[in-house]
Amino acid sequence: MALFKSRNTRRTSSPSYVSTLTIVVFIALCVFGVWMLTSNSVVSPQAQSDEDTSTRTAIDTSTTTNDELSSSEITAKTEETQKDNPTAVFGDNPGHLPDDAIKSDDKNPNIEAQKQQSAITDSQLSEESSLTQKEQATVIHEAGSDSDVKIAEPEKVQQSITAAAENQEQSNGLQQDVQSFDPQGAKPEGDEANKEQLREDKGEAQVAKKAEKVRSKEVQQDSDAASKGTSTEKNENQKVQDEMQNQKALKKGGKSKKPWSTQAAQSQKENKRQTGESNTAEKLEDHSWHLCNDTTGADYIPCLDNEKAVKLLRSTRRYEHRERHCPEDPPTCLVPLPNGYRTPIQWPSSRDKILYHNVPHKLLAEVKGHQNWVKVTGEFLTFPGGGTQFIHGALHYIDFLQQAEPSIAWGKHTRVILDVGCGVGSFGGFLFERDVIAMSFAPKDEHEAQVQFALERGIPAISAVMGSQRLPFPSRVFDLIHCARCRVPWHVDGGMLLLELNRVLRPGGYFVWSATPVYQQLEEDVEIWKEMTALTKAICWELVTINKDALNHVGAAIYRKTNSNECYDQREKNEPPMYVPLQACLHRLPIDKAERGSKWPEAWPRRLHKAPYWLNNSQIGIYGKPAPQDFIADDERWKNVVDELSNVGITWSNVRNVMDMRSVYGGFAAALRDLPVWVFNVVNIDSPDTLPIIYERGLFGIYHDWCESFSTYPRSYDLLHADNLFSKLKDRCKLVAVMAEVDRIIRPGGKLIVRDEPNTLSEVETLLKSLHWEIIANKIQEGLLCAKRGKWRPASVASS
């Protein structure tokens, strides 16, 4: 105020000067009025209060201007700031502009009163006007004033701005370096939402800072450039106005609009996640697929056909070349279909014949046709049900074993078995008639496509070998293990492989060995029998019986594993029998009666829905309840799954081979028990180890990591079920590679059921559509997606 008065004392305003100043101010006010009327249609008055508050907070953080900057530099920075920030701070409602913000200095001699009134008005949020508008008006009317006024007035205004901002910070507790702005005028519903929105629009505070610097420098310019400055100011304001309107128009309907900008309940973390997922979805949608470039063609199994890794092996003596060697980067290519592929024959007819063009391999029919493994009959491959040890059919052989040892009791005492070296799976296929399920496996070797034949027939099997690695099963889970001429040298390496069988066999379980050393007297067979006798005695297996089958002219030795540690304690040497490194592999049996493996499970089918005896209330289950209650709750959860899936398009008559890709207690498989299907339960390696519970129920499964390929042939399964799997894999694996694996192992016409969070389901849906799958049920908000694979294959081939 003193500066303003001293200006009057130093210089007398002539009438012509006053007239000129009046005209300039009038023109400036007209331009300002037009601009404010235009901006009124862009910004809602409802957002006024929030904008005023946040603007003052941002301006308070602005530092003193750099006096060395030139006017041209300031102008350039202003224009750059406006372009870089789509949301300008100048879009306030002119309807709330106070009168004292637009009055000319020459018409108001009492500047001190005006300053006090402005500060009071600023501190009253409900009645205050837009501070940004006030600053705009100040800049405009200062353009026609003397240089002394240009130096004095902004300092006073800045003091008023600072005082008002401090009052606002004390009342609302807002941070000084952020600003809240809602482009659609919606009011936030809470402090957290306000802070989130403030953080989102933090860049807008910088606009206010830079604009304040520009205004401070402009008022320090020489009075001789007043007229020129007024013209420049008008042009600059017009640019500001045009740029602001363009940017706000884009925010309102264009791509620059921020997602979820009006959702007050969203946190900053959620916004970042949404942005990342949006970008991911765009990448997934743009993904291009190619056919796999591998010599195995339509039979490609990535982890078993890795020729590069096999060539680097130092030895293959223990069948290392038949084991899993997964590529470092999981493949994202698609396996081609065999020429002439058609929908597979349905179960139970598929047990006896399959379509030749679906598995076009004849070699095994030529080599094993005389043993009734498989024959070529026109367009079909037929399976008489024979095998090397049961040429006259598997059913006769199955009954022969039970007659030899009645305690086996198929389908009651014995429910889950392991068939080593299964061939085409006839033994396991006919065991379904005795209510027994067999985990069958054989290597991918010269017996061309033997496991693929089993899967096409509707018989559970995997490609695996007894080599240098443990089998992917828990300890003490199989009721019986079967080997019929399985070509596994049990007697070598000090019985290492036999000890692996001992690990997975349930205490009191049976080992059925049907091989030439049992019933032939050739020198080699006699020597093997002697070594096997010593080995089985050393690991406390009891030879129950040796019987010969008159029809098939074969014999079988049946062993039983001990169910106590007494035999172990009475051995002459309490160490591994022959092979020293095995001392860690000969496991003692549980002594505590409440420990798993101390008792035989309930008879089938009572064991299916009853919690295992070794689960107790002191243990916490997967879902947070005491273990027995957790088990029962999970069992109840899946009871209606058959009806649920029927309602989303699953036709059960077309389903035989099922996989639960992320099983917990096996409740999904248990719910399908009355259907003519079998379910392969997969327990992920990074999940709690519940696979023993699944076996205890009379079901079966395997450990697996879905970041790698599964050990099965392409087109093996009719139905895949993934419960909260993909959301847990996204952080460890490439989702594209996982979906390529899903596409590989499911048959054309097969279904995928995904239960997961909505965002993950959206990503999966995007990938499925890129694979030309049919979405038959889309209930993303309910957490369910169902899709059907077609026969589409890309035309291009991946580079090798």
C-alpha positions in Angstrom: 0.0 0.0 0.0 2.9 2.3 0.8 4.4 1.7 -2.6 1.1 2.4 -4.3 0.8 5.8 -2.4 4.5 6.7 -3.1 3.8 6.1 -6.8 1.0 8.7 -6.6 3.3 11.2 -4.9 6.1 10.7 -7.4 4.1 10.8 -10.6 1.0 12.7 -11.5 -1.3 10.9 -13.8 -2.2 13.1 -16.7 -5.8 13.0 -18.2 -4.5 11.4 -21.4 -2.6 8.7 -19.5 -5.7 7.9 -17.3 -7.8 7.6 -20.5 -5.3 5.3 -22.1 -5.1 3.2 -19.0 -8.9 3.0 -18.7 -9.2 1.7 -22.4 -6.5 -0.9 -21.9 -8.1 -2.2 -18.7 -11.5 -2.2 -20.4 -10.2 -4.3 -23.3 -8.4 -6.7 -21.0 -11.6 -7.2 -18.9 -13.6 -7.9 -22.1 -11.1 -10.5 -23.2 -11.1 -12.0 -19.7 -14.9 -12.0 -19.6 -15.2 -13.9 -22.9 -12.7 -16.4 -21.8 -14.4 -17.0 -18.5 -17.8 -17.5 -20.1 -16.3 -20.1 -22.5 -14.6 -22.0 -19.6 -17.8 -22.0 -17.7 -19.2 -24.6 -20.2 -16.2 -26.9 -19.7 -15.9 -27.1 -15.9 -18.7 -28.0 -13.6 -19.4 -25.6 -10.8 -19.6 -28.6 -8.5 -15.9 -29.0 -8.8 -15.2 -25.4 -7.8 -14.6 -25.8 -4.1 -12.3 -28.7 -4.5 -10.3 -27.0 -7.2 -9.9 -23.8 -5.2 -8.6 -25.7 -2.2 -6.1 -27.8 -4.1 -5.0 -24.8 -6.2 -4.1 -22.8 -3.2 -2.2 -25.7 -1.8 -0.2 -26.1 -4.9 0.6 -22.4 -5.3 1.9 -22.2 -1.8 4.7 -24.5 -2.7 6.0 -22.3 -5.5 9.4 -20.7 -5.0 10.6 -17.3 -5.7 11.1 -16.6 -9.4 14.5 -16.5 -11.1 15.2 -12.8 -12.0 17.7 -13.8 -14.6 15.1 -15.5 -16.9 14.2 -13.5 -19.9 10.6 -12.7 -20.9 10.9 -14.9 -24.0 12.1 -17.9 -21.9 9.2 -17.4 -19.5 6.7 -17.3 -22.4 8.1 -20.5 -23.9 8.0 -22.3 -20.6 4.4 -21.3 -20.1 3.3 -22.6 -23.5 5.3 -25.9 -22.9 3.7 -26.3 -19.5 0.2 -26.0 -21.0 1.0 -28.5 -23.7 2.5 -31.1 -21.3 -0.4 -30.9 -18.8 -3.8 -31.9 -20.2 -5.5 -30.6 -17.2 -4.9 -26.9 -16.7 -5.5 -25.1 -13.4 -7.2 -22.2 -15.2 -10.5 -23.9 -15.8 -12.4 -22.4 -12.9 -16.0 -21.2 -12.8 -16.3 -17.4 -13.4 -19.6 -17.3 -11.5 -17.7 -17.5 -8.2 -15.2 -14.8 -9.0 -15.4 -12.0 -6.3 -15.7 -8.4 -7.4 -12.5 -7.2 -5.7 -10.5 -9.7 -7.9 -11.4 -7.8 -11.1 -11.3 -4.1 -10.0 -8.7 -1.8 -11.4 -6.0 -0.5 -9.1 -6.7 3.1 -10.1 -10.3 2.9 -9.1 -9.6 1.4 -5.6 -7.4 3.7 -3.5 -7.8 1.5 -0.3 -5.4 -1.4 -1.2 -4.9 -2.5 2.4 -8.6 -3.0 3.0 -8.8 -4.9 -0.3 -5.9 -7.2 0.8 -7.5 -8.0 4.2 -10.9 -8.7 2.5 -9.3 -11.0 0.1 -7.5 -13.0 2.8 -10.7 -13.4 4.8 -12.6 -14.4 1.7 -9.9 -17.0 0.8 -10.2 -18.6 4.3 -13.9 -19.3 3.9 -14.1 -22.3 1.6 -17.9 -22.4 1.2 -18.1 -18.8 0.0 -14.7 -18.3 -1.6 -14.0 -17.9 -5.3 -11.4 -19.5 -7.5 -7.9 -18.3 -6.6 -6.7 -19.2 -10.0 -9.2 -16.8 -11.6 -8.2 -14.1 -9.2 -4.6 -14.5 -10.2 -5.7 -14.3 -13.9 -7.6 -11.1 -13.3 -4.6 -9.6 -11.4 -2.3 -10.4 -14.3 -4.6 -8.8 -16.8 -5.3 -5.5 -15.0 -1.6 -5.2 -14.0 -0.7 -5.2 -17.7 -1.9 -1.6 -18.0 -0.3 -0.3 -14.8 3.0 1.3 -14.0 6.2 -0.7 -13.4 6.1 0.2 -9.7 2.8 -1.3 -9.3 3.9 -4.4 -11.1 6.6 -5.0 -8.6 4.5 -4.3 -5.5 1.2 -5.9 -6.2 2.2 -9.5 -6.8 4.2 -9.5 -3.6 1.0 -8.6 -1.7 -1.1 -11.0 -3.5 1.5 -13.8 -2.9 1.4 -13.0 0.9 -2.4 -13.3 0.8 -2.1 -16.6 -1.2 0.3 -18.0 1.3 -1.8 -17.1 4.3 -4.9 -18.6 2.8 -3.0 -21.8 1.9 -1.7 -22.2 5.4 -5.2 -21.9 6.8 -6.4 -24.5 4.4 -3.7 -26.9 5.2 -4.4 -26.6 8.9 -8.1 -27.3 8.4 -7.9 -30.2 5.9 -4.4 -31.6 6.6 -3.6 -31.8 2.9 0.0 -32.0 1.6 1.5 -28.9 0.2 2.9 -30.4 -3.0 -0.2 -32.0 -4.4 -3.5 -30.8 -5.8 -6.9 -32.3 -6.2 -8.8 -32.1 -9.4 -11.8 -33.9 -10.6 -12.4 -33.3 -14.4 -16.0 -34.5 -14.1 -17.0 -32.7 -11.0 -17.6 -35.7 -8.8 -16.7 -35.2 -5.2 -14.4 -37.7 -3.4 -15.9 -39.7 -0.6 -13.1 -39.9 1.9 -9.7 -38.7 2.8 -8.0 -41.6 1.3 -9.7 -41.0 -2.0 -8.8 -37.4 -1.8 -5.2 -38.2 -1.3 -5.2 -40.7 -4.1 -6.7 -38.2 -6.5 -4.3 -35.6 -5.3 -1.4 -37.9 -6.1 -2.8 -38.7 -9.5 -3.0 -35.0 -10.5 0.2 -34.0 -8.9 1.5 -32.8 -12.2 -1.2 -30.1 -12.2 0.4 -28.4 -9.2 3.5 -27.9 -11.3 1.4 -25.9 -13.8 0.4 -23.5 -11.0 4.0 -23.1 -9.9 5.3 -22.3 -13.3 2.4 -20.0 -14.1 3.0 -18.1 -10.8 6.7 -17.8 -11.8 5.6 -16.4 -15.2 3.3 -13.9 -13.6 5.9 -12.8 -11.1 8.5 -12.2 -13.8 6.1 -10.4 -16.1 5.2 -7.8 -13.4 9.0 -6.9 -13.1 9.3 -5.9 -16.8 10.2 -2.3 -17.7 7.3 0.1 -17.8 8.3 1.2 -21.4 7.1 -2.3 -22.6 3.7 -1.9 -21.0 1.8 -1.4 -24.2 3.7 -4.2 -25.9 3.3 -6.4 -22.9 -0.4 -5.8 -22.9 -0.7 -7.0 -26.5 1.5 -10.0 -25.8 -0.6 -10.8 -22.7 -3.8 -10.8 -24.8 -2.3 -13.2 -27.3 -0.9 -15.4 -24.7 -4.2 -15.6 -22.8 -5.9 -16.5 -26.0 -3.4 -19.4 -26.5 -4.0 -20.5 -22.9 -7.7 -20.4 -23.4 -7.6 -22.4 -26.7 -5.1 -24.9 -25.4 -7.2 -25.4 -22.2 -10.4 -26.0 -24.1 -8.7 -28.5 -26.4 -7.2 -30.5 -23.6 -10.4 -30.6 -21.6 -12.3 -31.7 -24.7 -9.9 -34.6 -25.0 -10.2 -35.4 -21.3 -14.0 -35.5 -21.6 -14.2 -37.8 -24.6 -10.8 -38.6 -25.9 -8.1 -41.1 -25.2 -6.3 -38.9 -22.7 -9.0 -39.3 -20.2 -7.6 -41.0 -17.1 -9.2 -44.4 -16.3 -11.2 -44.6 -13.0 -10.6 -40.8 -12.5 -13.9 -40.5 -10.7 -13.7 -43.7 -8.6 -13.0 -42.3 -5.2 -12.7 -45.7 -3.6 -9.8 -46.8 -5.8 -6.3 -46.6 -4.2 -3.2 -45.6 -6.0 -2.0 -49.2 -6.0 -5.1 -50.3 -7.7 -4.8 -47.6 -10.3 -1.3 -48.7 -11.1 -2.4 -52.3 -11.3 -5.2 -51.5 -13.6 -2.9 -49.5 -15.9 -0.4 -52.4 -16.0 -3.2 -54.9 -16.7 -4.6 -52.7 -19.4 -1.2 -52.6 -21.1 -0.8 -56.3 -20.6 -4.2 -57.0 -22.2 -3.2 -54.9 -25.2 0.0 -56.9 -25.6 -1.9 -60.2 -25.3 -4.4 -59.1 -27.9 -1.6 -58.3 -30.3 0.2 -61.6 -29.7 0.7 -63.6 -33.0 0.8 -67.4 -32.9 3.0 -69.7 -35.0 3.3 -73.5 -35.4 6.0 -75.3 -33.5 9.1 -76.0 -35.6 10.0 -79.5 -34.2 10.8 -82.8 -35.8 8.2 -84.5 -33.7 5.4 -82.5 -35.4 2.0 -83.3 -34.0 3.4 -85.3 -31.1 5.6 -82.6 -29.6 6.2 -82.8 -25.8 8.6 -79.8 -25.0 10.2 -81.3 -21.9 10.7 -84.8 -23.4 11.8 -83.7 -27.0 14.5 -81.3 -26.0 17.2 -82.7 -28.3 19.6 -79.9 -27.5 19.6 -80.8 -23.8 19.9 -84.5 -24.4 23.0 -84.1 -26.5 24.7 -82.4 -23.6 24.1 -85.4 -21.2 27.3 -87.1 -20.0 25.6 -90.4 -19.6 22.4 -92.2 -20.5 23.0 -95.4 -18.5 20.2 -94.6 -16.1 17.8 -93.4 -18.7 18.6 -89.8 -18.3 17.7 -89.2 -21.9 14.1 -90.3 -21.2 13.7 -87.9 -18.3 12.4 -84.3 -18.4 14.7 -81.6 -19.8 12.5 -78.5 -20.2 13.6 -75.6 -22.4 14.9 -72.6 -20.6 12.2 -70.5 -22.3 8.8 -72.3 -22.3 7.6 -72.5 -25.9 4.7 -70.2 -27.0 4.1 -72.0 -30.3 1.1 -74.2 -31.2 1.3 -77.9 -32.0 -0.1 -78.8 -35.4 -3.0 -81.3 -35.8 -2.5 -84.6 -37.6 -3.9 -84.8 -41.1 -7.4 -86.0 -41.0 -7.9 -85.5 -37.2 -11.5 -86.0 -36.1 -13.5 -86.0 -32.8 -12.3 -89.0 -30.7 -14.6 -92.0 -30.1 -16.4 -91.8 -26.8 -15.9 -94.0 -23.8 -16.4 -96.9 -23.3 -16.1 -97.8 -27.0 -12.7 -95.9 -27.1 -11.2 -98.5 -24.8 -11.3 -101.1 -27.7 -10.8 -98.8 -30.7 -9.6 -95.4 -31.7 -9.4 -93.5 -35.0 -6.1 -94.2 -36.8 -5.7 -90.6 -38.1 -5.9 -89.2 -34.6 -2.7 -91.2 -33.6 -1.3 -92.3 -37.0 1.3 -94.8 -35.8 1.6 -98.4 -37.0 5.0 -99.5 -35.8 3.7 -100.8 -32.4 1.0 -102.9 -34.2 3.7 -104.5 -36.3 6.0 -105.2 -33.3 3.4 -106.1 -30.6 0.4 -107.2 -32.7 1.0 -110.9 -31.9 0.7 -110.1 -28.2 -2.7 -108.4 -28.7 -1.4 -104.9 -27.8 -2.8 -103.1 -30.8 -3.9 -103.9 -34.4 -4.7 -101.9 -37.5 -8.2 -102.4 -38.7 -9.2 -100.2 -41.6 -9.5 -96.6 -40.3 -9.3 -97.8 -36.7 -6.6 -99.0 -34.3 -8.1 -101.8 -32.2 -7.0 -103.0 -28.8 -7.9 -106.7 -28.0 -7.0 -106.0 -24.3 -3.8 -108.1 -24.3 -0.3 -107.4 -23.2 3.0 -109.1 -23.0 2.0 -111.0 -19.9 -1.7 -111.4 -20.6 -2.1 -112.2 -24.3 -5.6 -113.5 -23.7 -6.9 -110.4 -22.1 -6.4 -108.1 -19.1 -9.6 -109.1 -17.3 -8.5 -112.8 -16.9 -5.1 -111.6 -15.7 -6.7 -109.2 -13.2 -8.8 -112.0 -11.7 -5.8 -114.3 -11.7 -3.9 -111.9 -9.4 -6.8 -111.6 -6.9 -7.1 -115.4 -6.8 -3.4 -115.6 -6.1 -3.8 -113.2 -3.2 -7.4 -112.6 -2.1 -6.4 -109.8 0.3 -5.8 -107.6 -2.7 -9.6 -107.2 -2.9 -9.9 -105.0 -6.0 -12.1 -102.0 -5.6 -12.4 -102.3 -1.8 -9.0 -102.8 -0.1 -7.1 -101.9 -3.2 -8.2 -98.7 -4.9 -5.2 -96.7 -6.3 -2.4 -98.5 -8.0 0.8 -97.6 -9.9 1.4 -99.4 -13.2 5.1 -99.2 -14.2 5.8 -99.7 -17.9 2.1 -99.7 -18.8 2.4 -100.2 -22.5 -0.8 -99.1 -24.2 -2.6 -99.1 -20.8 -4.8 -102.1 -21.1 -4.2 -103.3 -17.5 -5.3 -99.9 -16.1 -8.2 -99.7 -18.7 -9.8 -102.9 -17.6 -9.3 -102.2 -13.9 -12.1 -99.6 -14.2 -14.4 -102.6 -14.2 -13.2 -103.5 -10.8 -13.6 -99.9 -9.5 -9.8 -99.4 -9.4 -7.9 -96.4 -10.8 -4.3 -96.9 -12.1 -1.6 -94.3 -12.5 0.1 -95.7 -15.6 3.4 -94.5 -17.0 5.9 -95.5 -19.6 8.8 -93.7 -21.3 8.7 -92.1 -24.6 10.9 -94.7 -26.3 11.0 -97.1 -29.2 7.5 -98.4 -28.3 6.1 -95.7 -30.5 3.2 -93.6 -29.0 2.3 -96.2 -26.4 1.2 -93.6 -23.8 -0.6 -91.6 -26.5 -2.6 -94.7 -27.4 -3.6 -95.1 -23.7 -4.8 -91.5 -23.5 -6.7 -91.6 -26.7 -8.4 -94.7 -25.4 -9.5 -92.8 -22.3 -7.1 -94.4 -19.9 -5.0 -92.3 -17.5 -1.3 -92.3 -18.2 1.8 -90.1 -18.4 5.2 -90.2 -20.1 7.8 -90.9 -17.4 10.7 -93.3 -16.6 12.3 -94.8 -13.6 15.8 -93.3 -14.0 17.9 -90.9 -11.9 15.1 -88.8 -10.5 12.4 -89.5 -8.0 8.9 -90.1 -9.2 6.6 -87.1 -8.9 4.4 -88.7 -6.2 4.3 -88.5 -2.4 5.6 -91.2 -0.2 3.4 -94.0 1.0 0.3 -93.4 -1.2 -0.1 -96.4 -3.6 -2.1 -99.4 -2.5 -0.4 -101.7 -5.0 2.4 -101.4 -7.6 2.4 -103.5 -10.7 5.2 -104.4 -13.1 4.4 -106.8 -16.0 7.6 -107.2 -18.0 8.1 -103.5 -17.4 11.8 -103.7 -18.4 13.0 -101.9 -15.3 16.3 -103.4 -13.9 15.3 -103.5 -10.3 18.4 -105.4 -9.2 21.0 -102.9 -10.6 22.7 -100.1 -8.7 22.1 -101.8 -5.4 18.4 -101.8 -5.8 18.0 -98.0 -6.0 14.9 -98.2 -8.2 13.3 -100.8 -6.0 13.9 -98.5 -3.0 12.0 -95.8 -4.9 9.1 -98.1 -5.2 9.4 -98.8 -1.4 9.1 -95.0 -0.9 5.8 -94.6 -2.8 4.2 -97.9 -1.7 1.8 -97.7 1.3 2.9 -99.7 4.4 1.2 -103.1 4.0 0.8 -102.5 0.2 1.6 -105.0 -2.5 4.2 -105.2 -5.2 3.2 -107.5 -8.1 6.1 -108.5 -10.3 5.2 -110.5 -13.4 8.4 -111.2 -15.3 10.5 -114.0 -16.7 12.8 -114.2 -13.6 9.8 -115.4 -11.6 8.9 -118.4 -13.7 11.8 -119.1 -16.1 15.1 -121.0 -15.4 17.4 -119.3 -17.9 20.8 -118.4 -16.4 20.2 -114.7 -16.6 16.7 -115.0 -15.1 18.0 -117.1 -12.2 20.7 -114.6 -11.4 18.3 -111.7 -11.4 15.9 -113.7 -9.1 18.7 -114.3 -6.6 19.5 -110.6 -6.5 15.9 -109.6 -6.2 15.4 -112.1 -3.3 18.3 -110.5 -1.4 17.1 -107.0 -2.1 13.5 -107.6 -1.0 14.6 -109.3 2.1 16.9 -106.4 3.0 14.1 -103.9 2.7 11.7 -106.1 4.7 9.3 -107.0 1.9 7.5 -110.3 2.5 7.1 -112.7 -0.5 3.4 -113.6 -0.1 3.0 -116.0 -3.1 4.3 -117.1 -6.5 1.6 -118.2 -8.8 1.5 -119.3 -12.4 -1.3 -118.6 -14.9 -1.9 -121.7 -16.9 -3.8 -119.8 -19.7 -1.1 -117.2 -20.4 1.8 -119.4 -19.3 3.3 -116.7 -17.1 3.9 -116.4 -13.4 3.7 -113.6 -10.8 5.4 -112.9 -7.5 3.4 -110.9 -5.0 5.3 -109.0 -2.3 3.9 -107.1 0.7 5.7 -104.2 2.3 6.1 -104.3 6.1 3.8 -102.1 8.2 6.1 -101.8 11.2 9.8 -100.9 12.0 10.4 -104.2 13.8 12.0 -105.8 10.8 14.3 -102.7 10.2 15.4 -102.9 13.8 16.3 -106.6 13.7 18.5 -106.4 10.6 22.1 -107.5 11.2 23.3 -104.1 9.9 21.2 -101.1 10.4 22.3 -99.6 7.1 21.2 -99.8 3.5 21.6 -103.4 2.2 24.0 -102.9 -0.7 24.2 -99.4 -2.0 25.6 -97.0 0.5 24.1 -93.7 -0.9 20.7 -95.2 -0.3 20.8 -94.8 3.4 18.7 -91.6 3.2 16.1 -93.4 1.0 15.1 -96.4 3.1 12.5 -94.6 5.2 11.4 -95.9 8.6 7.7 -96.3 9.0 5.5 -94.1 11.3 5.2 -95.2 14.9 2.6 -92.8 16.1 -0.9 -94.2 15.3 -2.1 -90.7 14.5 0.6 -90.3 11.8 -0.1 -90.8 8.1 0.8 -94.3 6.9 0.3 -96.0 10.3 -3.1 -97.4 9.3 -4.7 -98.5 6.0 -7.3 -96.1 4.7 -11.0 -96.8 5.0 -12.4 -99.3 2.4 -13.5 -97.8 -0.9 -15.8 -95.9 -1.4 -16.1 -94.7 2.3 -12.7 -93.2 2.1 -13.8 -90.8 -0.6 -15.7 -88.3 1.5 -14.2 -89.0 5.0 -11.4 -86.8 6.4 -8.2 -88.8 6.8 -7.6 -90.0 10.3 -4.3 -88.2 10.5 -5.9 -84.7 10.1 -6.5 -83.2 13.5 -8.0 -80.0 14.9 -4.7 -78.6 15.9 -3.7 -78.3 12.2 -5.0 -75.3 10.2 -6.3 -76.2 6.8 -5.8 -74.4 3.5 -8.8 -72.2 3.9 -8.1 -71.3 7.6 -10.3 -73.7 9.4 -9.1 -76.7 11.5 -8.0 -79.3 9.1 -10.9 -81.8 9.4 -13.5 -79.0 9.1 -11.6 -77.5 6.2 -11.7 -80.8 4.4 -15.4 -81.2 4.9 -16.1 -77.6 3.8 -14.2 -78.1 0.6 -16.0 -81.4 0.0 -19.3 -79.6 0.4 -18.2 -76.8 -1.9 -18.0 -79.0 -5.0 -21.1 -81.2 -4.5 -23.1 -79.2 -7.0 -20.3 -78.7 -9.6 -21.8 -81.2 -12.0 -25.1 -79.3 -12.3 -23.2 -76.0 -12.4 -21.0 -77.0 -15.3 -23.9 -78.6 -17.1 -25.6 -75.2 -17.0 -22.6 -73.5 -18.7 -22.5 -75.9 -21.6 -20.6 -79.0 -20.5 -22.0 -82.2 -22.1 -20.7 -85.0 -19.9 -21.2 -87.7 -22.5 -18.4 -86.1 -24.5 -16.0 -86.0 -21.5 -13.7 -88.8 -20.4 -10.2 -87.4 -19.6 -10.3 -84.6 -17.0 -7.5 -82.7 -15.3 -7.9 -80.4 -12.2 -4.9 -78.1 -12.9 -4.8 -76.8 -9.3 -6.3 -79.3 -6.9 -6.4 -78.8 -3.2 -8.1 -81.6 -1.4 -9.4 -83.3 -4.5 -13.0 -82.1 -4.0 -13.6 -81.4 -7.6 -12.6 -85.0 -8.6 -14.7 -86.4 -5.8 -17.8 -84.6 -7.0 -17.4 -86.3 -10.4 -17.2 -89.8 -9.0 -20.5 -91.0 -10.3 -19.7 -89.9 -13.9 -17.8 -92.2 -16.4 -14.7 -89.9 -16.2 -11.4 -90.0 -14.4 -9.7 -86.9 -13.0 -6.0 -86.2 -12.9 -5.3 -84.0 -9.8 -2.3 -81.7 -10.1 -0.8 -80.1 -6.9 1.4 -77.2 -7.8 4.9 -77.2 -6.4 4.5 -73.8 -4.8 1.2 -74.9 -3.1 0.8 -76.7 0.2 1.4 -80.4 -0.1 -2.1 -81.8 -0.1 -1.4 -84.7 -2.6 -1.3 -87.3 0.2 -4.8 -86.4 1.2 -5.9 -86.8 -2.4 -4.5 -90.3 -2.5 -5.9 -91.1 0.9 -9.4 -90.4 -0.6 -8.9 -93.0 -3.2 -8.0 -90.5 -5.9 -4.7 -89.9 -7.7 -2.5 -87.0 -8.8 0.9 -85.6 -9.4 3.2 -82.8 -8.5 3.8 -80.3 -11.3 5.0 -76.8 -12.0 2.9 -75.1 -14.7 5.8 -72.9 -15.7 6.9 -76.0 -17.5 5.3 -78.3 -19.9 3.3 -81.3 -18.7 4.5 -84.8 -19.4 1.7 -85.8 -21.7 1.1 -86.0 -25.4 -0.8 -83.3 -27.3 -4.6 -83.6 -27.4 -4.8 -85.7 -24.3 -7.7 -84.1 -22.3 -11.4 -83.4 -22.8 -11.8 -81.0 -19.9 -9.3 -78.8 -18.0 -10.4 -77.2 -14.7 -8.3 -74.3 -13.3 -9.3 -72.9 -9.9 -7.4 -69.7 -9.1 -4.4 -71.0 -11.0 -3.6 -68.3 -13.6 -3.6 -65.4 -11.1 -1.0 -67.2 -9.0 1.1 -68.1 -12.1 1.3 -64.6 -13.6 4.1 -63.4 -11.3 6.3 -66.5 -12.0 5.4 -67.6 -15.5 4.6 -66.1 -18.9 0.8 -66.4 -19.3 1.2 -66.8 -23.0 3.4 -69.9 -22.5 0.9 -71.4 -20.1 -2.0 -70.8 -22.5 0.0 -72.4 -25.3 0.5 -75.5 -23.0 -3.3 -75.5 -22.3 -3.9 -75.4 -26.0 -1.5 -78.3 -26.5 -2.8 -80.8 -24.1 -6.6 -80.2 -24.6 -8.4 -81.8 -27.6 -10.2 -79.9 -30.3 -13.7 -79.7 -29.0 -12.4 -79.9 -25.4 -13.4 -77.4 -22.7 -11.5 -75.2 -20.3 -13.1 -74.0 -17.1 -11.4 -71.1 -15.4 -12.3 -69.8 -11.9 -10.3 -66.7 -11.0 -10.4 -63.0 -10.3 -12.0 -60.8 -13.0 -8.8 -59.1 -14.2 -7.1 -62.4 -14.8 -10.1 -63.9 -16.5 -10.1 -60.9 -18.9 -6.5 -61.6 -19.8 -7.2 -65.4 -20.3 -10.3 -64.5 -22.4 -8.1 -62.2 -24.6 -5.6 -65.0 -25.2 -8.3 -67.6 -25.9 -9.9 -65.3 -28.5 -6.5 -64.9 -30.1 -6.4 -68.7 -30.3 -9.8 -68.7 -32.0 -11.4 -70.5 -29.1 -15.2 -70.2 -28.6 -16.3 -68.5 -25.4 -19.3 -70.5 -24.3 -19.8 -69.0 -20.8 -18.5 -65.5 -19.8 -19.3 -64.8 -16.1 -16.2 -62.8 -15.4 -17.7 -60.7 -12.6 -18.8 -64.0 -11.0 -15.3 -65.4 -11.4 -16.1 -68.0 -14.1 -15.1 -68.5 -17.7 -15.7 -71.4 -19.9 -14.3 -71.8 -23.4 -14.1 -74.5 -26.1 -11.1 -75.2 -28.3 -11.5 -75.4 -32.0 -9.3 -76.7 -34.8 -7.7 -73.4 -35.8 -4.0 -73.5 -36.4 -1.8 -70.6 -37.7 -0.3 -70.8 -41.1 3.1 -69.5 -40.2 5.9 -71.7 -38.6 8.0 -70.5 -35.7 11.7 -70.0 -36.3 13.8 -72.8 -35.0 
